[in-house]
Amino acid sequence: MSRGSQAASGEVLSDLVLSTLLASSRDGDRRAADTIATAMANMIGHLARRVRSRCDRDELISAGLYGMVQSLATFSESGGASLRSWVSTHALGAMRRTRCPEIAESVDIHDVEEPVQASSRELNSALRNLPANQRKILRLIYRDGLSARAVAARLHMDARTIARLERQGIASMRRELGADP
């Protein structure tokens, strides 16, 4: 599978691959630039879903993409941050500068910064081992793309409960996959 098709399929690209692609894109390689943009756009979409906000998700994604473009122009590996960390920090900052002042300052970019590397089989196994309510919530949010508020309405539950169960489900899966102690 090529690096471009990896990013398009949602597969997480390693920091080494991203660094190599960034160097190529700075040398004029449009495919490398497109691959980075796709990978980072997927990450920004994930960040926008994690933000607890009444703002329109499309507005948050637009702001995040603007932050991504700005951050790619200023990224330097000598600064010590990974490209993924640099972009997510700038994208989140751009989201906070929108007309949505209630965006939580405590959004955890580490879910984006250090993704779990796992096969589909391992992910499905970890998902099957969750309690049914957490499994259903994660499927509605991550497979069907619903917001926590929409899931809460569908399941007749409080949005805070949905957010808590989502966090617990993700934490359980990360532990099972060996990403967290």
C-alpha positions as CSV (number, residue, x, y, z in Angstrom):
1,M,0.0,0.0,0.0
2,S,1.4,3.4,-1.0
3,R,1.8,6.2,1.6
4,G,-0.9,8.2,-0.2
5,S,-3.4,5.3,0.0
6,Q,-2.5,4.8,3.6
7,A,-3.5,8.3,4.5
8,A,-6.6,8.1,2.3
9,S,-7.7,4.9,4.1
10,G,-7.3,6.6,7.5
11,E,-4.3,4.5,8.4
12,V,-2.0,6.4,10.8
13,L,1.3,7.4,9.2
14,S,4.4,7.1,11.4
15,D,6.4,10.2,12.4
16,L,9.3,9.0,10.3
17,V,7.0,8.7,7.2
18,L,5.5,12.1,7.9
19,S,9.0,13.6,8.2
20,T,10.1,12.0,4.9
21,L,6.9,13.2,3.2
22,L,7.4,16.8,4.6
23,A,10.9,16.9,3.2
24,S,9.7,15.7,-0.2
25,S,6.8,18.2,-0.2
26,R,9.2,21.0,0.6
27,D,11.2,19.9,-2.5
28,G,8.1,20.4,-4.6
29,D,6.5,16.9,-4.5
30,R,2.8,17.5,-4.7
31,R,1.8,13.9,-3.9
32,A,3.8,14.1,-0.7
33,A,2.1,17.3,0.2
34,D,-1.4,15.8,-0.6
35,T,-0.6,12.8,1.5
36,I,0.4,14.9,4.5
37,A,-2.7,17.1,4.1
38,T,-4.9,14.0,4.0
39,A,-3.3,12.5,7.1
40,M,-3.5,15.7,9.0
41,A,-7.1,16.4,7.9
42,N,-8.1,13.0,9.3
43,M,-6.4,14.0,12.6
44,I,-8.1,17.4,12.6
45,G,-11.5,15.8,12.0
46,H,-10.8,13.6,15.0
47,L,-9.8,16.6,17.1
48,A,-13.0,18.4,16.1
49,R,-15.0,15.5,17.2
50,R,-13.2,15.5,20.6
51,V,-13.9,19.2,21.2
52,R,-16.9,19.7,23.5
53,S,-18.5,22.6,21.8
54,R,-21.8,24.0,20.6
55,C,-20.1,25.2,17.5
56,D,-20.6,23.8,14.1
57,R,-18.2,21.0,13.5
58,D,-17.5,22.1,10.0
59,E,-16.5,25.5,11.3
60,L,-14.1,23.9,13.7
61,I,-12.6,21.7,11.0
62,S,-12.2,24.7,8.7
63,A,-10.4,26.6,11.5
64,G,-8.3,23.5,12.2
65,L,-7.3,23.1,8.6
66,Y,-6.3,26.7,8.5
67,G,-4.1,26.1,11.6
68,M,-2.7,23.1,9.8
69,V,-1.6,25.0,6.8
70,Q,0.0,27.7,8.9
71,S,1.8,25.2,11.1
72,L,3.2,23.2,8.2
73,A,4.9,26.4,6.9
74,T,6.6,27.0,10.3
75,F,7.4,23.4,11.4
76,S,11.1,22.5,12.1
77,E,12.2,19.1,13.3
78,S,15.0,20.9,15.3
79,G,12.3,22.3,17.6
80,G,11.9,18.8,19.2
81,A,8.1,18.4,18.6
82,S,6.8,15.7,16.3
83,L,4.9,17.0,13.2
84,R,1.7,15.4,14.5
85,S,2.1,17.3,17.8
86,W,3.0,20.6,16.1
87,V,0.0,20.5,13.7
88,S,-2.5,19.3,16.4
89,T,-1.4,22.1,18.7
90,H,-1.8,24.8,16.0
91,A,-5.1,23.3,14.7
92,L,-6.5,23.3,18.2
93,G,-5.3,26.9,18.7
94,A,-7.1,27.9,15.5
95,M,-10.2,26.2,16.7
96,R,-10.1,28.1,19.9
97,R,-9.8,31.4,18.0
98,T,-13.1,30.8,16.2
99,R,-16.3,32.4,17.4
100,C,-16.6,29.5,19.8
101,P,-15.1,30.7,23.1
102,E,-16.5,27.8,25.1
103,I,-14.1,25.3,23.6
104,A,-12.6,23.4,26.5
105,E,-9.0,24.2,27.2
106,S,-8.6,20.6,28.4
107,V,-8.9,18.9,25.0
108,D,-6.5,16.0,25.1
109,I,-4.4,16.1,22.0
110,H,-2.5,13.1,23.1
111,D,-5.1,10.8,21.7
112,V,-4.2,12.4,18.3
113,E,-0.5,12.8,19.0
114,E,0.3,9.2,19.8
115,P,-2.2,7.0,18.0
116,V,-2.4,3.3,18.7
117,Q,-0.9,1.1,16.0
118,A,-3.2,-2.0,15.8
119,S,-4.6,-4.2,13.1
120,S,-8.3,-4.3,12.3
121,R,-8.5,-7.7,14.0
122,E,-6.9,-6.3,17.2
123,L,-9.2,-3.3,17.2
124,N,-12.3,-5.4,16.7
125,S,-11.3,-7.7,19.5
126,A,-10.7,-4.8,21.8
127,L,-14.1,-3.3,20.8
128,R,-15.9,-6.6,21.4
129,N,-14.4,-6.8,24.9
130,L,-16.1,-3.5,25.9
131,P,-19.4,-3.4,27.8
132,A,-22.3,-3.2,25.3
133,N,-23.1,0.5,26.1
134,Q,-19.5,1.7,25.5
135,R,-19.3,-0.4,22.3
136,K,-22.5,1.1,21.0
137,I,-21.4,4.7,21.9
138,L,-18.0,4.3,20.2
139,R,-19.6,2.8,17.1
140,L,-22.1,5.7,16.8
141,I,-19.3,8.3,17.3
142,Y,-16.5,6.9,15.3
143,R,-18.2,4.7,12.7
144,D,-21.3,6.7,12.1
145,G,-19.8,10.1,12.8
146,L,-22.4,11.3,15.3
147,S,-21.5,13.9,17.9
148,A,-21.8,13.1,21.6
149,R,-24.9,15.3,21.7
150,A,-26.5,13.4,18.8
151,V,-25.7,10.1,20.5
152,A,-27.1,11.3,23.8
153,A,-30.4,12.2,22.0
154,R,-30.6,8.9,20.2
155,L,-29.9,6.9,23.3
156,H,-32.0,9.1,25.6
157,M,-28.9,9.8,27.8
158,D,-27.2,12.9,29.2
159,A,-24.3,14.2,26.9
160,R,-21.9,14.2,29.8
161,T,-22.6,10.5,30.4
162,I,-22.0,9.8,26.7
163,A,-18.7,11.7,26.9
164,R,-17.6,9.8,30.1
165,L,-18.5,6.4,28.6
166,E,-16.6,7.3,25.4
167,R,-13.5,8.2,27.4
168,Q,-13.8,5.0,29.4
169,G,-14.2,2.9,26.3
170,I,-11.2,4.5,24.6
171,A,-9.1,4.1,27.7
172,S,-10.1,0.4,28.0
173,M,-9.2,-0.2,24.4
174,R,-5.9,1.6,24.7
175,R,-5.0,-0.6,27.7
176,E,-6.0,-3.8,25.9
177,L,-3.9,-2.8,22.9
178,G,-0.9,-2.0,25.1
179,A,-0.9,1.7,24.4
180,D,-1.5,2.8,28.0
181,P,-0.4,1.1,31.3
